[in-house]
Amino acid sequence: MIDNLFAINKFGFLGEDFLPELEKHAVIMDIKAKTEIIREGQKNKYVPFLTKGSIKVFTLNDGRELVYYFIKPNDSCLMTFSSIFTDYISRVYAIAEEDSEALLVPVSVMHEWLIRFPEINKLFYREYDRRFSEVMNMVNDAVFHRLDKRVLNYIKQQISTTGSNPIKITHREIANSLGTSREVVSRVLKKIESDGEIFQTKEGIKVPVNENVRLI
């Protein structure tokens, strides 16, 4: 059943006529942590809107991940939306980072809504602006920042996405996401831990936070 509060907050600006359409056509899907939702080359059948959890969107190159962005609650997947205007084929992988829930709209219905409710485009214009900024930040991070800064930024991003501090994440997962090796990440984590930027415990990696410091 669709969460009415989510529906109103996300789609209420489209008017009262839209909410019955959402109830009629949208599907709610529960997604277990670490579940692959779609892979490169598969056909997109739905446009997702995340209601709970976190989803990682990335590509693979020689077995290494390049993370594009993380979908948070109330977000959609820009790459999926853009594909419905071309060949419907996914150019990315998407995996649930934690137990998640998504509202799925069939692409045929989305095409119809874009004609009947043209203001729905505002959702994706906002999404495009946010994702473009994230990709630009990722490029700047890779070009101008040392690996220790990139690792720390990645950990802070994961904490911000999941709301967990400490966060359970392996050295290999960090390495895959940043396109480097586990051994290199382990050395970097030791360095930034000695600098007091993080703590590594049995519960995970923790970033110390005070009232004057905000995570990403």
Secondary structure, 3 states (H helix, E strand, C coil): CCCHHHHHHHHHHHCCCHHHHHHHHCEEEEECCCCEEECCCCECCEEEEEEECCEEEEEEECCEEEEEEEECCCCECHHHHHHCCCCCECCCEEEECCCEEEEEEEHHHHHHHHHHCHHHHHHHHHHHHHHHHHHHHHHHHHHHCCHHHHHHHHHHHHHHHHCCCCECCCHHHHHHHHCCCHHHHHHHHHHHHHCCCCEEECCEEECCCCCCCCCC
